[in-house]
């Protein structure tokens, strides 16, 4: 009888500390956005902007997203001799000073923002299969439980930016009409 009580207590204890499926899902989502924040940090390292007198690289978030919390993990980190600063912005009119802009908006709003920012020296990044094909610089897609990078080199060049060969090697290069695998 005593051993049954110990077993019951052990089961109860394990039930209290074992994550539920909802908690596991929350952890998975948090991990995904931590990875996306790390990608943004690396993009700030692997992309070159035209001359910029500031001593920082600004990573901005437009829209509501769990990425907002994850960005705090890259705040103050070094990127090619500059310090990462992060900020959340409310509208495209606040993009001045942004080097990397993650768009967490509905598709129709994304299209409008991309049109507004066309030609500006801002690396636009977003989620979704067609983000880069629709005019974003870098799209983050999920394939086989991994985040893939889709790079629209025409948009990057139009913005006056250049990407390292390392990023070209990691990315799947796309444009507005034809898809091809990365170099």
N, C-alpha and C positions, 0 to 999 in steps of 0.2 A: 504494500500500500504506500509506504514511504517512497519507494522508487517511482511509483506512478505520479506522486505529487511533484517530485523533482523533474520528471519528464514533462509534466504539464507546465511547470514553471519555465522550463527551458523552451518549450514550444511557444509559450506566451511571450517570453523575452525575445525570441527570434522573430516572432510576428511583429513586435514593436519596432525592431531595428531593421528589418528587411524592407527595402523600398517596395512600394506598391507599383503596379503597372503605370499609374498616373505619374508617380514620382520618377520612375524610370524614363518615361516619355519627356518629362520636364528636364531631366538631366541630359537626355539626348539632344533636345532643342538647345539647351545652354551650351553644350559641347559644339554643336554646329555653328552657333554664332561666335563662340570663342575662336573657332577655326577661321571663320570669315574675317574676324578682326585681325587675326594673324596674317591672312592673305592681304588685307589692306595695308598693313605695315610693310609687308614684303613688296607690294606694288610701289609704295613710296620709296623703297630702296632701289627698285629695278627700272624705274622710269626716270627720264631726265626732262626737266622743264626748262624753258628758256630762262635766261638770266633772271634771277630772283634775289633781291637784296635781303630778304628776311632770313633769319637764322632758324626757321622752323619749316615743317611740312604740315599743313592743315588737312586733317581727315574729317570730312563733314558728313553728316547724316541728314537727309531730307526725308521726312515721313516718320511714321510710328513703326518701331521695330524693336524686337528683343536685342538687336545689335547695339542699341544705345548703351545698355549695361556692359556689354562685352568690350566696347571701345575704351572703357576706363583701363583695361589691361594693357593697352598700347600707349596710353598717355605718357609723355616724357621719354619714351624709348628713342634711341638713336636711329636715324635713317640717312645714310650717305652724308654724314657730317652735320646733319641737322636734327633737331628735336621734333618729335611728333606732338602735335596739339590736336585735340579732338573737340568737336562741337556739334551740337544738334541745331539745325536751322529749320525755320518754319515755312519758308518759301524760296523760290528760285531767285528772288531779288536780293537774298542774303548771301549769295555764293562768292562775293568778292573775298579774296583771301583763301578760298578753298583750293587745294591742290588735287585732292582725291575726294570725289563726291559719290556717296552710296545713295542710290535712289530706292527708297522703300515706299513706293506709291502704286496706286492702281495703274494698269496699263495705259489708259487714256491720258492720265496725268503725266506719266513717264514720257510719252510721245511729245507732249507739249513742252516739257522741261528740256528734253533733248534738242528740240527745234530751237528753243530760246538760247541754249548754251552752245550751239553749233559754232565751231571755229575758235572758241575760247580755250585757253590753256588749262583746262580742267579734265582730269582723268575721271570719266563717268563710269561707275560700276553699279551693277544691279543683278537681281536674281532672274532666273527664267530662261527657258530654252531659246527664246528669240531676242533677248535683250541686245546682244551685240549686233545681230542682223538688222534690228530696227534702228540702229544709230547710236547705241551705247558703245563705249570703248572696250569694256570688259564685262562679260556676262559670267556669272557663277551658276553652274548647273549641277545637278546631282545625277550621277550615273553609277550604277552598281554600288550604292552607298558611299560614294566618294564625290568630293567636290571637284568639278572640272572647270577649267578656265577657257572661255571662248574670247578671242581677241579680234577686234575689228581694226586691223592695221590702218585702213584708210581713214577712219575716224581719229585714231591716235595721231597720224601725220597731219590731218586737217587741224588738229588742236595745237600743232607745233611741238608735240612731245616726241620723244624717241624711247623705245623700249630696248632693254638689254637682250642679247642673244639668249641668255638664260631663260628669260620670260618667254621669248619666242619658242624656245624648245619645249617648255612646259605647256604651252597653250595650244588649243585647237584654233587655227586661224580661220576666220569667217569674214565675209563682206555682205553687202546688202543683197547680192544675187547668187553667189556661188560659195559653197562650203568646201573646205579641204582640211586634211589633217595638218597638225603643226609640223614645222620643219624638222 
